[in-house]
Amino acid sequence: MDYSKIYSPAFVLDEKLLRKNLELINDVQKKAGIEIILAFKGFAMWSTFPLVREYLSGATASSLFEARLCFEEMKTRAHVYSPVYFENEFDELMSYSSHIVFNSFNQFNKFYPETKKTDHPISCGIRVNPEYSDVETDLYNPSAPGSRLGVGADEFPDDLPEGIEGLHFHVLCESDSFSLEKVLENLETKFGKYLHQVKWVNMGGGHLMTREGYNHEHLIQLLKKFKQKYNVKVILEPGSAIAWETGILLSTVKDIVEHKGIKTAILNVSFTAHMPDTLEMPYRPKIVGATEPKENSKFLYRLGGVSCLAGDYMETYDFGKKLNIGDLVVFKDMIHYTMVKTTMFNGVNHPAIVILKENDIIQIIRKFQYEDFKGRLS
């Protein structure tokens, strides 16, 4: 990718890499005999949906707007889960939904009767909490003590209420198939008898099957075994895996300031507005041509965001050379779980959205304007 030919700042997706991921995911889907759907909370770049639909049959949504996006741009009804549903939205939500998962029996009892009044079938499920996860960061751990997500085994009746056709869980985050295996062991221990009472099991997201070194054969055999044992349809809804390592965030050095020996390259992007995961998780994004500081590093630069938030920066990287105003700084793997979380905090403009097409043509999908900022406020 010739970064110098691309508008900055911009999120840039490489279409060839997206197809490569989708081909791998589709191979797992076919060999395991399961359904894999796109999770909008991880990747909702709807200009790519025609390509995604060549491999995946649908998507999962967690809000009315996501469900509508699925219906309009994926051309299919959504698998919907939300911690809570709203009375003034539920009728419209149902029109875009093929599956609705409830977070509690209170929610199920309240809204299930409405799902029987639609002109198309809606399959209902309940989210369960297997009370196990190997996710260490509480912010991303749905099984943390006191979690509001899902129903525990001790809260279940002996028999599932009429109308619940599926069970749903989501307790992984960028995990491997061996983590899923441990979750399933816990699920069977706590919810085994209910697994014989349902038609489908949605195993949520966090299955990072496009990461290098992932054991696909182990995943396939694990899913086939579970599916056959309980005679259920199995659904996965990975978020990160779809767009894993498919693109970058391109930025430019606009100024370099120094205070008490610390040089800061100020960029035309913001960590808090454009890469919030780097601050909230936190994690350090990888940068093309930069490494972690060493004892003898000579070209150390802190990277500063363009907003006025004091903490809008990343600690020093070793660039191996002097940085100058106008140099490009390229953040790797910035398409999944990044674009979906961006804001226009401080009135900072959103980076353009760009696709490097399979024929190597650079297509600017969208540039943002003042009206985009003003339209979100009142």
C-alpha positions as CSV (number, residue, x, y, z in Angstrom):
1,M,0.0,0.0,0.0
2,D,1.5,3.3,-1.1
3,Y,0.4,5.5,1.9
4,S,1.6,8.7,0.2
5,K,-1.3,8.4,-2.3
6,I,-4.0,8.2,0.3
7,Y,-5.8,11.1,2.0
8,S,-4.8,11.7,5.6
9,P,-6.3,11.2,8.1
10,A,-8.2,8.1,7.0
11,F,-9.3,4.7,8.0
12,V,-8.1,2.5,5.1
13,L,-9.5,-1.0,4.6
14,D,-7.7,-3.4,2.2
15,E,-10.4,-5.3,0.4
16,K,-8.1,-8.2,-0.5
17,L,-7.4,-8.9,3.2
18,L,-11.1,-8.7,4.1
19,R,-11.9,-11.3,1.5
20,K,-9.0,-13.5,2.7
21,N,-10.5,-13.4,6.2
22,L,-14.0,-14.2,4.9
23,E,-12.8,-17.1,2.9
24,L,-11.2,-18.7,6.0
25,I,-14.3,-18.1,8.1
26,N,-16.5,-19.6,5.5
27,D,-14.3,-22.6,5.3
28,V,-14.8,-23.2,9.1
29,Q,-18.5,-22.5,8.7
30,K,-18.9,-25.2,6.0
31,K,-16.7,-27.8,7.6
32,A,-18.3,-27.5,11.0
33,G,-21.8,-27.3,9.6
34,I,-22.7,-24.2,11.6
35,E,-23.7,-20.6,10.8
36,I,-21.3,-17.7,11.3
37,I,-22.8,-14.1,11.2
38,L,-21.2,-10.7,11.4
39,A,-21.3,-8.8,14.7
40,F,-21.9,-5.1,14.0
41,K,-20.5,-4.0,17.3
42,G,-17.1,-5.1,16.0
43,F,-17.4,-4.1,12.3
44,A,-20.2,-2.2,10.7
45,M,-18.6,-0.7,7.6
46,W,-21.7,-1.2,5.4
47,S,-20.0,-0.2,2.2
48,T,-18.3,-3.7,2.4
49,F,-21.6,-5.6,3.0
50,P,-22.0,-6.8,-0.6
51,L,-18.6,-8.6,-0.2
52,V,-19.5,-9.9,3.3
53,R,-22.8,-11.3,2.0
54,E,-20.9,-13.5,-0.5
55,Y,-19.8,-15.5,2.6
56,L,-22.0,-14.8,5.6
57,S,-25.8,-15.1,5.6
58,G,-26.5,-12.4,8.2
59,A,-25.6,-10.3,11.2
60,T,-26.2,-9.7,14.9
61,A,-27.4,-6.4,16.2
62,S,-27.7,-4.9,19.7
63,S,-29.9,-2.0,19.0
64,L,-32.7,-0.7,16.8
65,F,-30.3,1.2,14.6
66,E,-28.0,-1.8,14.1
67,A,-31.0,-4.0,13.3
68,R,-32.3,-1.5,10.7
69,L,-28.8,-1.3,9.2
70,C,-28.8,-5.1,8.8
71,F,-32.2,-5.1,7.2
72,E,-31.3,-2.2,4.8
73,E,-27.7,-3.0,3.9
74,M,-27.3,-6.7,4.6
75,K,-30.7,-7.3,3.0
76,T,-31.7,-9.7,5.8
77,R,-33.3,-9.6,9.2
78,A,-31.0,-9.5,12.2
79,H,-30.2,-11.8,15.2
80,V,-30.8,-9.3,18.0
81,Y,-29.6,-9.2,21.5
82,S,-29.8,-6.2,23.9
83,P,-29.5,-6.0,27.7
84,V,-32.9,-4.3,27.7
85,Y,-35.5,-3.4,25.1
86,F,-37.6,-0.3,25.0
87,E,-41.4,-0.2,24.6
88,N,-41.4,2.7,22.1
89,E,-38.9,0.8,19.8
90,F,-39.9,-2.8,20.0
91,D,-42.5,-2.9,17.3
92,E,-40.1,-1.4,14.8
93,L,-37.2,-3.6,16.1
94,M,-39.3,-6.8,15.5
95,S,-39.8,-5.8,11.8
96,Y,-36.0,-6.0,11.3
97,S,-35.5,-9.2,13.4
98,S,-35.4,-12.9,12.8
99,H,-34.1,-13.8,16.3
100,I,-34.5,-11.9,19.5
101,V,-32.5,-12.9,22.6
102,F,-33.6,-11.6,26.0
103,N,-31.2,-10.8,28.9
104,S,-33.6,-11.8,31.6
105,F,-36.9,-13.7,32.2
106,N,-38.5,-10.3,33.1
107,Q,-37.7,-9.0,29.6
108,F,-38.8,-12.3,28.0
109,N,-42.2,-12.3,29.9
110,K,-42.8,-8.6,29.0
111,F,-42.0,-8.7,25.3
112,Y,-42.4,-12.3,24.1
113,P,-46.2,-12.0,23.6
114,E,-45.5,-9.2,21.1
115,T,-43.3,-11.4,19.0
116,K,-46.3,-13.7,18.2
117,K,-48.1,-10.9,16.5
118,T,-45.7,-10.3,13.6
119,D,-46.2,-11.2,10.0
120,H,-42.9,-13.1,10.0
121,P,-41.6,-15.7,12.5
122,I,-39.2,-14.6,15.2
123,S,-37.3,-17.2,17.2
124,C,-36.7,-16.1,20.8
125,G,-33.9,-17.1,23.1
126,I,-32.4,-16.3,26.5
127,R,-28.9,-15.2,27.3
128,V,-27.1,-17.4,29.9
129,N,-24.1,-16.7,32.0
130,P,-21.8,-19.8,32.1
131,E,-20.0,-18.1,35.0
132,Y,-16.7,-18.8,33.4
133,S,-14.4,-16.7,31.1
134,D,-10.7,-16.4,30.7
135,V,-10.9,-12.7,29.8
136,E,-8.8,-10.9,32.4
137,T,-9.9,-7.4,31.8
138,D,-13.2,-6.8,33.7
139,L,-14.3,-4.2,31.1
140,Y,-14.6,-7.0,28.6
141,N,-15.5,-9.9,30.9
142,P,-19.3,-10.7,30.8
143,S,-18.8,-13.3,33.5
144,A,-17.3,-11.1,36.1
145,P,-18.9,-11.3,39.5
146,G,-22.2,-9.4,39.6
147,S,-22.4,-9.2,35.8
148,R,-25.6,-7.8,34.4
149,L,-25.3,-9.9,31.3
150,G,-27.2,-13.2,31.1
151,V,-29.1,-15.4,33.5
152,G,-27.2,-17.7,35.9
153,A,-28.1,-21.4,36.3
154,D,-29.5,-21.0,39.8
155,E,-32.1,-18.5,38.4
156,F,-33.5,-21.0,35.8
157,P,-36.8,-22.9,36.2
158,D,-36.7,-26.7,35.8
159,D,-38.1,-26.4,32.3
160,L,-37.7,-23.5,29.9
161,P,-40.8,-21.4,29.4
162,E,-42.7,-22.0,26.2
163,G,-41.4,-19.8,23.5
164,I,-37.7,-20.0,24.3
165,E,-36.1,-21.8,21.4
166,G,-32.4,-20.9,21.9
167,L,-29.7,-20.2,24.4
168,H,-27.1,-17.5,23.9
169,F,-23.8,-16.8,25.6
170,H,-20.9,-14.4,24.9
171,V,-18.0,-14.7,27.3
172,L,-14.9,-14.6,25.1
173,C,-12.7,-11.8,23.7
174,E,-10.1,-12.4,21.0
175,S,-9.9,-16.0,22.3
176,D,-8.9,-19.3,20.9
177,S,-10.8,-22.6,20.5
178,F,-9.4,-24.0,23.7
179,S,-10.9,-21.2,25.7
180,L,-14.2,-22.0,24.0
181,E,-13.8,-25.6,25.0
182,K,-13.5,-24.7,28.6
183,V,-16.6,-22.4,28.3
184,L,-18.6,-25.3,26.8
185,E,-17.5,-27.6,29.6
186,N,-18.9,-25.1,32.1
187,L,-22.0,-24.5,30.0
188,E,-22.8,-28.2,29.9
189,T,-22.3,-28.6,33.6
190,K,-24.6,-25.7,34.5
191,F,-27.1,-25.8,31.6
192,G,-26.9,-29.3,30.2
193,K,-30.5,-30.2,30.7
194,Y,-31.7,-27.1,28.9
195,L,-29.5,-27.7,25.9
196,H,-31.8,-30.7,25.1
197,Q,-34.8,-28.4,25.2
198,V,-33.7,-25.8,22.5
199,K,-33.3,-25.6,18.8
200,W,-30.2,-23.4,18.6
201,V,-27.3,-22.2,20.6
202,N,-25.6,-18.9,19.8
203,M,-22.0,-19.0,21.1
204,G,-21.5,-15.3,20.7
205,G,-18.3,-13.6,19.7
206,G,-14.6,-13.5,20.7
207,H,-13.6,-16.4,18.4
208,L,-10.5,-14.9,16.8
209,M,-10.1,-17.6,14.1
210,T,-8.3,-15.3,11.7
211,R,-5.4,-14.7,14.0
212,E,-2.2,-16.4,13.0
213,G,-1.7,-19.7,14.8
214,Y,-5.4,-20.3,15.6
215,N,-6.2,-24.1,15.6
216,H,-9.1,-24.3,13.1
217,E,-9.3,-28.1,13.1
218,H,-9.8,-28.1,16.9
219,L,-12.6,-25.5,16.6
220,I,-14.3,-27.4,13.8
221,Q,-14.3,-30.7,15.7
222,L,-15.4,-29.0,18.9
223,L,-18.4,-27.5,17.2
224,K,-19.3,-30.6,15.3
225,K,-19.3,-32.7,18.5
226,F,-21.4,-30.2,20.4
227,K,-23.9,-29.9,17.5
228,Q,-24.3,-33.6,17.2
229,K,-24.6,-34.2,21.0
230,Y,-27.5,-31.8,21.5
231,N,-29.0,-31.9,18.0
232,V,-29.0,-28.1,17.8
233,K,-28.1,-25.4,15.3
234,V,-24.9,-23.6,16.3
235,I,-24.3,-20.0,15.6
236,L,-21.1,-17.9,16.0
237,E,-21.0,-14.1,15.8
238,P,-17.3,-13.0,15.8
239,G,-16.6,-9.3,15.8
240,S,-12.8,-8.9,15.6
241,A,-12.2,-12.0,13.3
242,I,-14.0,-10.5,10.3
243,A,-11.9,-7.4,9.9
244,W,-8.8,-8.6,11.8
245,E,-5.6,-7.0,10.4
246,T,-7.5,-5.7,7.3
247,G,-6.6,-2.1,7.5
248,I,-4.9,1.0,9.1
249,L,-5.5,4.4,10.4
250,L,-3.3,6.9,8.4
251,S,-2.2,10.1,10.2
252,T,0.2,12.9,9.6
253,V,2.6,14.7,12.0
254,K,1.4,18.3,12.2
255,D,3.8,19.6,14.9
256,I,6.6,18.5,17.2
257,V,6.9,19.9,20.7
258,E,9.3,19.2,23.5
259,H,8.9,19.6,27.2
260,K,11.4,18.4,29.8
261,G,13.2,16.2,27.3
262,I,10.0,14.5,26.0
263,K,9.4,15.0,22.3
264,T,5.8,14.8,21.2
265,A,4.7,14.4,17.6
266,I,1.2,15.9,17.4
267,L,-0.9,14.1,14.9
268,N,-4.1,15.0,12.9
269,V,-6.0,12.2,14.7
270,S,-7.1,11.7,18.3
271,F,-6.7,8.7,20.5
272,T,-9.7,9.5,22.6
273,A,-11.9,10.3,19.6
274,H,-10.6,8.0,16.9
275,M,-8.9,5.1,18.8
276,P,-10.8,5.0,22.2
277,D,-9.8,1.4,22.9
278,T,-6.2,2.4,23.2
279,L,-7.2,4.4,26.3
280,E,-10.1,2.5,27.8
281,M,-8.7,-1.0,27.5
282,P,-5.8,0.1,27.3
283,Y,-3.5,-1.3,24.6
284,R,-0.7,0.1,22.6
285,P,-1.4,0.1,18.8
286,K,1.4,-1.1,16.6
287,I,2.8,1.4,14.2
288,V,4.5,0.9,10.8
289,G,8.3,1.5,11.2
290,A,8.2,2.0,15.0
291,T,9.2,-0.3,17.8
292,E,9.1,-0.3,21.6
293,P,11.8,1.9,23.2
294,K,15.2,0.3,24.1
295,E,18.0,1.4,26.4
296,N,19.9,2.9,23.5
297,S,17.0,4.4,21.6
298,K,17.8,7.8,20.1
299,F,14.6,8.7,18.2
300,L,11.9,8.6,20.8
301,Y,8.6,10.3,20.3
302,R,5.4,10.4,22.3
303,L,2.4,10.6,20.0
304,G,-0.1,13.3,20.8
305,G,-3.7,13.5,19.7
306,V,-5.3,16.6,18.3
307,S,-8.0,17.1,21.0
308,C,-7.5,19.2,24.1
309,L,-7.8,16.2,26.5
310,A,-4.6,16.1,28.5
311,G,-4.5,12.3,28.3
312,D,-4.9,12.2,24.5
313,Y,-1.5,10.6,23.8
314,M,0.5,7.4,23.6
315,E,3.8,7.0,25.4
316,T,7.0,7.0,23.5
317,Y,7.8,4.8,20.5
318,D,11.2,4.4,18.9
319,F,10.9,5.5,15.2
320,G,14.5,4.7,14.4
321,K,14.9,8.1,12.7
322,K,14.0,11.7,13.2
323,L,10.4,12.6,12.7
324,N,9.5,15.7,10.7
325,I,6.3,17.7,10.3
326,G,4.5,16.2,7.4
327,D,5.6,12.6,8.0
328,L,3.0,9.9,7.9
329,V,2.3,7.8,11.0
330,V,0.5,4.5,10.2
331,F,-1.4,2.7,12.9
332,K,-1.9,-1.0,12.2
333,D,-5.1,-3.1,12.6
334,M,-7.5,-0.2,13.1
335,I,-10.7,-1.4,11.3
336,H,-12.4,-3.7,13.9
337,Y,-13.7,-2.3,17.2
338,T,-12.2,1.1,16.3
339,M,-14.3,2.8,13.6
340,V,-17.5,1.7,15.5
341,K,-16.4,3.6,18.6
342,T,-15.2,6.9,17.1
343,T,-16.6,10.2,18.2
344,M,-16.3,13.8,17.1
345,F,-15.4,14.9,20.7
346,N,-14.0,18.5,20.8
347,G,-15.3,19.0,17.3
348,V,-12.4,17.0,16.0
349,N,-13.3,15.9,12.5
350,H,-13.6,12.2,11.8
351,P,-11.0,10.6,9.5
352,A,-12.1,9.8,6.0
353,I,-13.2,6.2,5.2
354,V,-11.2,4.7,2.4
355,I,-11.1,1.3,0.7
356,L,-8.1,-0.1,-1.3
357,K,-10.1,-2.1,-3.8
358,E,-9.1,-5.6,-5.0
359,N,-8.1,-4.0,-8.3
360,D,-5.7,-1.6,-6.4
361,I,-7.9,1.5,-7.0
362,I,-8.2,3.8,-4.0
363,Q,-11.8,4.6,-3.3
364,I,-12.7,7.4,-0.8
365,I,-16.0,6.2,0.6
366,R,-16.7,9.2,2.7
367,K,-15.3,12.5,4.0
368,F,-16.9,14.1,7.0
369,Q,-18.1,17.7,7.3
370,Y,-19.2,20.3,9.9
371,E,-22.8,19.1,9.3
372,D,-21.9,15.7,10.6
373,F,-20.7,17.3,13.9
374,K,-23.6,19.7,14.2
375,G,-26.2,17.0,13.4
376,R,-25.3,15.0,16.4
377,L,-26.0,17.9,18.8
378,S,-28.9,20.3,19.4
